[in-house]
Amino acid sequence: MISSLLALSALTLGALTQNSDGSSAFTKYTISAPGINASFIPYGARLTNLFVPDKTGNPQDVVLGYDSGTTYLNDTETDHTYFGAVVGRYANRIKNGTFTVQGVTSHIPENEHGGEDTLHGGNVGYDQRNWTVISSNTSSITFMLLDQGYEGFPGTVITYATYTVSSGPIWTSRLVSIPLDEPTPIMLANHVYWNLGAFSNPSDLTILNDTLHMPYSARYVQIDNIEVPNGTIGIVNGSSLDFTSPKQIGKDILNAIDDCGFNCTGYDNAFILDRPRYSAPEATDISVLTMYSNVTGIQLDVYTNQQSLQLYACDNLNATIPVKLSQQHGNSTSYVPRFGCLVIETQQWIDGINNPQWGQDQYQIYSPTTQAAVNFALYDFSIVGS
């Protein structure tokens, strides 16, 4: 069965890339269930819209993106935000673009900070690939990608991205990667930008007044000036990064100076998930992150099998990207301001492949003789206080 799927993937991907206008890669697929509606495109197996009801019962689109699918291609060539995409084969940063697995050293193109590190898989990561739709129904869709050593990663990997919506309302993402021939690092993530206020109040477009709670994130990965791990683990207690108790995102954000790299103010950090002792390292039965907006009343709880959360508070956005038509609520066009969104990446420890002292290999190095790499994430929506 796998061989037939591989053939299907190769043929379909070829058809997508041969289209002169690229339209096939940007065809929108919509799935729905009671209280939730989500849309995706094959370009990056990307989430483009996600509607859930606010406290008045009106549907709100709570993720950032573009109205036109082809605009994502332009974004890749300019801002490269990774809006809503799957990033990989290895999400986040790799120091010097280099790692060694079982004595074999691989070098991945350094595409960030003037060639100092690799971000989200290299020059052409999974976010820029045209995934194949292999199954869909009214409430679920599955994309597939055959990675035959993209960007210099060792071996061939086949990945399935299955997205499902259900009553709750709930969106579930399951990324399953299977190495076919060689040992290789695998660490995927969904790169979704969230604004639970849905830009519905034109005078308050940021997330600064949203409340965030990460009860199991008392530690974080410390970084150097270019956001690459320096090998040490920090404690959030007493710092601007402490969300172990509920706190408005804007309360300490302007005091988070250089925590997200040199001359950076804001959040772009990998928080470690230390689940309680009665749980398990990859347990999915407890919420590891809760966030809510007082504007819409929409609350998000995140459940995942991953052991880290990378949070980015859109520190570098500067009101040049317009919000989608579904999020335009005023008489004039609104643009995404600084701190206008929060990216939540469920993943393993950033650059764990270059920090063996952390003991991350079993969660990041996979081969034909290991279990598949699985990134499971469940996003449960509700109305705060209900």
C-alpha positions as CSV (number, residue, x, y, z in Angstrom):
1,M,0.0,0.0,0.0
2,I,2.8,2.4,0.9
3,S,4.4,1.9,-2.6
4,S,1.2,2.8,-4.3
5,L,0.8,5.9,-2.1
6,L,4.4,6.9,-2.9
7,A,3.6,6.7,-6.6
8,L,0.4,8.7,-6.1
9,S,2.3,11.3,-4.2
10,A,5.0,11.7,-6.8
11,L,2.4,11.9,-9.6
12,T,0.2,14.4,-7.8
13,L,3.1,16.6,-6.6
14,G,4.4,16.6,-10.2
15,A,1.0,17.8,-11.5
16,L,0.9,20.5,-8.9
17,T,4.3,21.9,-9.6
18,Q,3.8,21.7,-13.4
19,N,0.8,24.1,-13.3
20,S,2.0,27.4,-14.6
21,D,-0.2,29.5,-12.4
22,G,0.2,27.2,-9.3
23,S,-3.6,27.2,-8.7
24,S,-3.8,23.6,-7.7
25,A,-1.5,24.2,-4.7
26,F,-3.9,26.9,-3.5
27,T,-7.2,25.2,-3.9
28,K,-9.1,25.7,-0.6
29,Y,-10.6,22.7,1.2
30,T,-13.1,23.4,4.0
31,I,-14.2,21.0,6.8
32,S,-16.8,21.6,9.4
33,A,-18.5,20.3,12.5
34,P,-21.0,21.9,15.0
35,G,-19.5,25.2,16.1
36,I,-16.3,25.1,14.0
37,N,-15.3,25.6,10.4
38,A,-11.7,25.3,9.1
39,S,-10.1,25.7,5.7
40,F,-6.8,24.5,4.3
41,I,-4.7,24.6,1.2
42,P,-2.1,22.0,-0.1
43,Y,0.7,24.6,-0.2
44,G,2.3,23.8,3.1
45,A,-0.7,21.7,4.3
46,R,-1.7,25.1,5.6
47,L,-4.6,26.3,7.8
48,T,-6.0,29.4,6.3
49,N,-9.2,30.0,8.3
50,L,-10.7,28.8,11.5
51,F,-14.1,30.0,12.7
52,V,-15.5,29.4,16.2
53,P,-18.3,31.2,18.0
54,D,-17.7,34.2,20.3
55,K,-19.6,35.0,23.5
56,T,-22.5,36.3,21.5
57,G,-22.7,33.3,19.2
58,N,-21.2,35.0,16.2
59,P,-18.5,33.0,14.3
60,Q,-15.0,34.6,14.4
61,D,-11.9,33.7,12.4
62,V,-9.2,33.4,15.0
63,V,-6.1,32.6,12.8
64,L,-4.1,34.9,10.6
65,G,-3.5,34.4,6.9
66,Y,-4.5,35.7,3.5
67,D,-7.8,35.8,1.5
68,S,-6.1,34.7,-1.7
69,G,-4.2,31.4,-1.8
70,T,-1.6,32.8,-4.2
71,T,-0.7,35.5,-1.7
72,Y,1.0,32.8,0.4
73,L,3.5,32.3,-2.4
74,N,4.2,36.0,-2.4
75,D,4.5,36.0,1.4
76,T,7.2,33.2,1.0
77,E,9.1,35.4,-1.3
78,T,8.9,38.5,0.9
79,D,7.9,38.4,4.6
80,H,8.0,34.6,4.8
81,T,5.7,34.5,7.9
82,Y,5.0,30.7,7.6
83,F,1.3,31.6,8.2
84,G,-0.6,28.5,9.1
85,A,1.8,26.0,7.6
86,V,3.5,22.7,8.6
87,V,7.2,23.5,9.1
88,G,9.9,20.8,8.8
89,R,11.6,18.4,8.2
90,Y,13.0,20.0,11.4
91,A,11.1,22.9,12.9
92,N,12.7,25.8,14.6
93,R,16.5,26.4,14.5
94,I,19.5,24.2,13.9
95,K,22.9,25.6,15.0
96,N,25.2,26.1,12.0
97,G,22.7,24.1,9.9
98,T,24.7,21.0,11.0
99,F,24.0,17.8,12.9
100,T,25.4,14.3,13.2
101,V,23.3,11.1,13.4
102,Q,25.0,7.8,13.9
103,G,28.3,9.1,12.8
104,V,27.0,10.8,9.6
105,T,27.1,14.6,9.5
106,S,24.5,16.5,7.5
107,H,24.6,20.1,6.5
108,I,21.3,22.0,5.8
109,P,21.2,25.4,4.1
110,E,21.5,28.2,6.7
111,N,18.6,30.5,5.8
112,E,18.6,32.9,8.8
113,H,20.8,35.5,10.4
114,G,23.2,35.8,7.4
115,G,24.0,32.1,7.2
116,E,24.4,31.4,11.0
117,D,21.6,28.9,11.4
118,T,18.8,26.9,9.7
119,L,15.2,27.9,10.4
120,H,12.2,25.6,9.7
121,G,13.9,23.1,7.4
122,G,16.1,25.2,5.2
123,N,15.6,27.3,2.0
124,V,12.6,25.3,0.9
125,G,11.0,23.7,3.8
126,Y,7.7,21.8,4.2
127,D,5.8,25.1,4.3
128,Q,6.7,25.6,0.6
129,R,5.9,22.1,-0.6
130,N,2.7,21.2,-2.4
131,W,1.2,18.5,-0.4
132,T,-1.2,15.8,-1.8
133,V,-4.8,15.5,-0.6
134,I,-5.2,11.7,-0.2
135,S,-8.5,11.7,1.8
136,S,-11.2,14.1,2.8
137,N,-14.8,14.2,4.1
138,T,-17.0,16.8,5.6
139,S,-15.0,17.0,8.9
140,S,-11.5,15.7,8.1
141,I,-8.8,16.0,5.5
142,T,-5.4,14.3,5.1
143,F,-2.5,15.6,3.2
144,M,0.7,13.6,2.3
145,L,4.2,14.7,1.5
146,L,7.0,12.5,0.1
147,D,10.4,14.1,1.2
148,Q,13.2,12.4,-0.8
149,G,16.0,14.1,1.1
150,Y,14.9,17.7,0.7
151,E,17.5,20.3,1.7
152,G,20.1,17.7,2.5
153,F,18.3,15.8,5.3
154,P,19.2,12.2,5.3
155,G,16.9,9.6,3.8
156,T,13.4,9.6,2.6
157,V,10.4,10.4,4.8
158,I,6.7,10.2,4.1
159,T,4.5,12.4,6.2
160,Y,0.7,12.5,6.7
161,A,-1.0,15.6,8.1
162,T,-4.6,14.8,9.2
163,Y,-6.8,17.6,10.3
164,T,-10.1,16.9,12.0
165,V,-12.8,19.2,13.4
166,S,-15.4,18.0,15.9
167,S,-18.1,19.3,18.2
168,G,-16.7,21.0,21.3
169,P,-15.6,22.9,19.1
170,I,-12.3,21.1,18.6
171,W,-9.6,21.1,15.9
172,T,-7.2,18.2,16.0
173,S,-3.9,18.0,14.1
174,R,-2.0,14.8,13.7
175,L,1.4,14.8,11.9
176,V,2.8,11.4,11.3
177,S,6.2,11.0,9.7
178,I,7.7,7.6,8.7
179,P,11.4,7.3,7.7
180,L,11.7,4.8,4.9
181,D,15.4,4.1,4.6
182,E,17.8,6.0,6.9
183,P,17.9,7.4,10.4
184,T,17.1,11.1,10.4
185,P,16.0,14.0,12.7
186,I,12.2,14.7,12.4
187,M,10.5,17.5,14.3
188,L,7.5,19.0,12.7
189,A,5.2,21.8,13.9
190,N,2.0,23.7,12.9
191,H,3.0,27.3,12.6
192,V,-0.4,28.9,13.3
193,Y,-0.8,32.6,14.2
194,W,-3.6,33.1,16.7
195,N,-5.7,36.2,17.6
196,L,-8.6,35.0,19.7
197,G,-10.0,38.6,19.6
198,A,-10.3,38.1,15.8
199,F,-9.4,41.8,15.3
200,S,-13.1,42.4,16.2
201,N,-12.3,45.6,18.1
202,P,-10.5,48.0,15.8
203,S,-9.2,50.0,18.7
204,D,-7.7,46.9,20.4
205,L,-6.1,44.7,17.7
206,T,-3.3,43.2,19.8
207,I,-3.1,40.2,22.1
208,L,-1.6,42.2,24.9
209,N,-4.9,42.1,26.9
210,D,-5.4,38.4,26.3
211,T,-4.7,36.1,29.3
212,L,-2.2,33.3,29.0
213,H,-1.6,30.4,31.3
214,M,1.1,27.6,31.0
215,P,1.0,25.8,34.3
216,Y,3.7,23.2,33.4
217,S,6.2,25.6,31.8
218,A,8.5,26.5,34.7
219,R,11.6,26.0,32.5
220,Y,12.7,27.3,29.1
221,V,15.5,26.8,26.7
222,Q,18.0,29.7,26.9
223,I,19.3,31.1,23.7
224,D,22.2,33.2,22.3
225,N,21.9,36.5,20.4
226,I,20.4,34.9,17.3
227,E,17.9,32.7,19.1
228,V,19.9,29.5,18.9
229,P,20.1,27.4,22.1
230,N,23.2,28.0,24.1
231,G,22.9,24.6,25.8
232,T,21.5,25.9,29.1
233,I,18.1,25.6,30.7
234,G,16.5,28.6,32.5
235,I,13.9,29.0,35.2
236,V,11.0,31.3,34.5
237,N,10.3,32.2,38.1
238,G,10.7,35.9,38.7
239,S,11.2,36.7,35.0
240,S,9.0,38.1,32.3
241,L,8.6,34.6,30.9
242,D,6.6,33.3,33.9
243,F,3.1,32.2,32.8
244,T,2.8,29.4,35.4
245,S,-0.1,31.5,36.8
246,P,-2.6,33.2,34.5
247,K,-1.3,36.6,33.3
248,Q,-2.1,39.1,30.6
249,I,0.4,38.7,27.8
250,G,1.1,42.4,27.8
251,K,1.8,42.7,31.6
252,D,5.6,42.0,31.3
253,I,6.2,41.9,27.6
254,L,8.1,45.2,27.4
255,N,10.4,44.0,30.1
256,A,11.3,40.9,28.1
257,I,14.4,42.6,26.7
258,D,16.9,40.4,24.7
259,D,15.0,37.3,25.9
260,C,14.1,36.7,22.2
261,G,17.5,37.5,20.9
262,F,19.8,40.5,20.7
263,N,18.0,43.9,20.6
264,C,14.6,42.2,20.7
265,T,11.8,43.0,23.0
266,G,9.0,40.5,23.3
267,Y,8.5,36.8,23.3
268,D,10.0,34.2,21.0
269,N,10.9,31.4,23.3
270,A,10.9,27.6,23.7
271,F,9.1,26.7,26.9
272,I,9.7,23.2,28.3
273,L,6.6,21.2,29.3
274,D,7.2,19.4,32.7
275,R,3.9,17.6,33.2
276,P,3.0,16.7,36.8
277,R,4.4,13.6,38.3
278,Y,1.2,11.6,38.1
279,S,1.2,12.2,34.4
280,A,3.6,11.1,31.7
281,P,6.1,13.0,29.5
282,E,3.9,12.7,26.4
283,A,0.5,12.7,28.1
284,T,-2.3,14.3,26.1
285,D,-5.0,14.4,28.8
286,I,-4.1,17.7,30.4
287,S,-4.2,21.2,28.9
288,V,-0.7,22.6,28.7
289,L,-1.7,26.1,27.6
290,T,-4.8,28.2,28.1
291,M,-5.4,31.5,26.4
292,Y,-8.5,33.7,26.2
293,S,-9.7,37.0,24.9
294,N,-11.9,39.3,26.9
295,V,-13.1,40.9,23.7
296,T,-14.7,37.8,22.2
297,G,-14.7,35.6,25.2
298,I,-13.1,32.9,23.1
299,Q,-10.8,30.5,25.2
300,L,-8.3,28.1,23.7
301,D,-6.9,25.1,25.5
302,V,-4.1,23.2,23.9
303,Y,-3.4,19.4,24.5
304,T,-0.3,17.8,22.9
305,N,2.1,14.9,23.1
306,Q,5.0,17.2,22.5
307,Q,7.4,18.4,25.3
308,S,7.9,22.0,24.4
309,L,6.0,25.0,23.2
310,Q,7.6,27.7,21.1
311,L,5.7,31.0,21.5
312,Y,6.2,34.0,19.3
313,A,4.3,37.2,20.1
314,C,4.6,38.7,16.6
315,D,7.3,41.0,18.0
316,N,8.5,41.9,14.5
317,L,5.2,42.6,12.7
318,N,4.7,46.2,11.8
319,A,1.2,46.8,10.5
320,T,2.0,46.2,6.9
321,I,0.0,43.0,6.4
322,P,-3.8,43.5,6.2
323,V,-6.0,41.2,8.2
324,K,-8.4,39.0,6.2
325,L,-11.8,40.2,5.0
326,S,-13.3,37.9,7.6
327,Q,-11.5,39.9,10.2
328,Q,-12.2,43.4,9.0
329,H,-14.7,44.9,11.4
330,G,-14.2,48.6,11.0
331,N,-14.8,51.1,8.3
332,S,-11.2,51.1,7.2
333,T,-8.7,48.3,6.6
334,S,-7.1,46.9,9.7
335,Y,-3.5,45.7,9.6
336,V,-1.7,43.2,11.8
337,P,0.2,45.4,14.4
338,R,3.2,44.5,16.5
339,F,2.0,42.0,19.2
340,G,-1.1,41.4,17.1
341,C,-0.9,37.6,17.3
342,L,0.6,34.7,19.1
343,V,2.2,31.7,17.4
344,I,2.0,28.5,19.4
345,E,4.2,25.7,18.1
346,T,3.9,22.3,19.7
347,Q,7.2,20.6,19.3
348,Q,10.2,18.9,21.0
349,W,13.1,20.8,22.4
350,I,14.6,23.3,19.9
351,D,17.9,22.0,18.4
352,G,17.9,19.0,20.7
353,I,19.9,17.1,18.0
354,N,22.9,19.3,18.8
355,N,22.5,19.2,22.6
356,P,22.9,15.5,23.6
357,Q,23.0,16.4,27.3
358,W,19.3,17.0,27.1
359,G,18.5,13.4,26.2
360,Q,16.2,14.3,23.3
361,D,17.4,11.8,20.7
362,Q,14.6,9.3,21.4
363,Y,12.1,12.1,20.6
364,Q,13.9,13.5,17.6
365,I,15.8,10.8,15.8
366,Y,13.8,8.2,13.9
367,S,14.6,5.4,11.5
368,P,12.8,2.5,9.7
369,T,13.2,0.4,12.9
370,T,11.6,3.0,15.3
371,Q,8.1,4.1,15.8
372,A,6.9,6.8,13.5
373,A,7.3,10.4,14.6
374,V,4.0,11.7,15.7
375,N,3.1,15.3,16.6
376,F,-0.4,15.3,18.1
377,A,-2.1,18.6,19.0
378,L,-5.7,19.2,20.0
379,Y,-7.2,22.7,20.2
380,D,-10.3,23.0,22.3
381,F,-12.4,26.1,22.1
382,S,-14.9,27.4,24.7
383,I,-16.3,30.6,26.1
384,V,-14.3,31.8,29.1
385,G,-16.2,31.3,32.4
386,S,-18.8,29.0,30.8
